[in-house]
Structures are given as C-alpha cells and as structure tokens.
Amino acid sequence: MVAAICGYPQDPMAMIEAETVRSLLELACPELVAVLATGDDQYSERLLYLELADIARWLGKAYATGATDCLPALFATVEQCILEGTPDAISLVVIGLLEDLQNSSVTNLPEFTVLEPYLGRATHRAWEAVDRFWAGDTNALRQWAADSGIELT
C-alpha cells in the first residue's frame, strides 16, 4: 500500500527507511506539511525524532479539537512503517511517535488511550510495549521487538 502511494517499486523486499517516514505521514495527512515546514531550513540537518514529536503535538491538538479526519490514514501509515520498515524506521515510529503520543506533556491529552481506536494490530502491540516500559517493565520493548521479529536500533 505505502509502496504504491509513494511510487516505490512493488518489491516485497523493499523496506521503508527512517528518512522517508515523514513523507509517508505527510501523504497520509497533508495538514502535516505545514506543521513540519516550520522546522525546515536550508542550514540544518533534519532531526527525525523532533519531527515526530511535532507530529505527536499536532495529533494531540487535532484530537482535542475534533479534527480527526486524517487520523485513520495516518495510523494506517504508522502500521505500514512498523510492518515494512527498517529497524531505524520502526524505532523512529515507536520511540519517536508512539512514546510521545503517550506523554501528556507533549500531546496535552488528559488520557492517551483515546487514540487507541486508531491503532492497527502491530501498532497496538508496540503501543502496549511502550506503556509497559513506562510502567516499569524495562524489558517490554525488547520483548515486543523479539516477539515481533524486529531489531530495534
């Protein structure tokens, strides 16, 4: 699905790279183009984790104001990144986005579970691992990755 949208070859061995995650999320949710453009400049290297924090912040505002139209497509793209991503892309999405979405100081949401209906199966398993990690299970992310056949970076 993502491969077709982005013009990637429909090669089952093609993987989503961390550097393409932003573009995929912008395709899924065009409102993000303007949100992320504010951090772009010609002199700085892209800071991928900060971009995902900006997306998490925007998602919190979007949900709080009822602007949820693109959330299904956005989370479908997150699912694709987890299922088809390189280890760096998966780490970026899980740690850079899902973890920030569970942080009320980033999203300003009173309860992060309000986003769970948008999560695909693989995303939900990663989401739960992040939650268990912050509840004190320091092996939760490693165990999720091992159970999922994913190498985290």
N, C-alpha and C positions, 0 to 999 in steps of 0.2 A: 504494500500500500504506500508506504513512505517513499520507496524507491520510485514508484510510478509518478508520484506527485512531484518529486524533485528532479525527475529526468535521469535518475541513476539507472544504470543497466539493471535489468530484472534478473540479476545474478543472485542465486540463493546464497552464495558465499560473500557477497558484498555486505559490508558492515557499516553502520552509522558511526562516524567519527565524532569525537567531542567537539571539534571545531565546526561541525555542521548542525549541532543541536539547536543553536539559536535560530538559524534559518528555518529549520523544520518547525519550530514553535511559532515563528512569525508567519509561516504559511498557514498553520492551523488557526492562528488567531492574529489577523492583520493589525489589530489595535496595538500589538506589542512593538511594531516597527517604530512608532513614535515614542513609546515608552523607553525603548532601548537606545534610540538615536541620541537621547540627551547625554549618554555617557560616551558616545563615539567622538573621537577626534583623530586627526591625522598624525599626531605625535606619540600616541600611547599604544601600547600593545593591548589587545583585548584581554580583559580579565574575566574568564568564563564563569567562575563561581560568583563574582559580583553581578554579572548579568543575570544569573539565575536567581540571585537574591532580589534583584529589581523585579523580576517576573513574579516571585513569591509575594512581594509587597503589593504589586499591581493586582494579583489574583485576590488577595485579601480585600482590597478596596472594591474590586469588581463584584465579589460575592456579597459584600456588605451593602452595596448599592443596588443589588439585583441585576447587575449587568453580566449575566451568566451564559449568554448565548454561545460563546465560543469555548466554554469550559469543556463540553464533551469532546470536541475536536482536539483541544489542547491536551487533555489527559489521554486521549487515544494515541497521540503522538508520543507522549511520555511512555506509554505502554510499548510502543514500537521501539523506542530508544532502549528500553530495558531488554526487550526480546532480541533486538537486532544490532545492538551497539557493541562497540569495542569495550574492553574493560574501562578505559578512560571515559567514554561516553556514559556508561552505566554509572560509574562513580559520580560523575558530574550531575546526572539527573537525580540519583538517590540522595547524595550528600548535599549537592548544591541547591536542589529544588525541594525534594520531599522533606528533608530535615528543616529547611527554612519555613515550609508551609505549616509545620507543627510548632513553630515558635511564635507565640502570640506577640512578642515584641517586634517581629518582622511583619506579620500579617494584620495585627490589631484585631484579629478574630477572637471572640471570647472562648470558642471551642473549635479546635482544628478538625474534629470529627465531622463537621458539616460538609467537608469536602469529600468524604469517603464514598458517597454515591457516584461520584465521577470516576473513581478508580477502576481500572481493569484488574484482572486477576493477578497478573505478575506485579503490577504496581501496588496492589493491596498487600501482597506478601512483603514487598520491600518496605512499604509504609509501616506495617506492623513491626518489622525488624527494627526500624528507626525508633519507633515508640518504645519497644522493649529495651533498646540500648539506653535511651534516656531515662528509663525507669530503673536502671541499674544492672541490666544484663549486658555486660561488656563484650560478650561473645555473640550477641544477637546478629549483628551484621555479618560477621564471619560465617556464622552458621547458616544464615539465609543465603549467602553467596555460595557456600559449599553445596547446600541442598538444591540450589538453582543451577549449578554448574557454571557459575560466574566467578571470574577472577577480578576482585576489586583492586584498584590501584591506590 
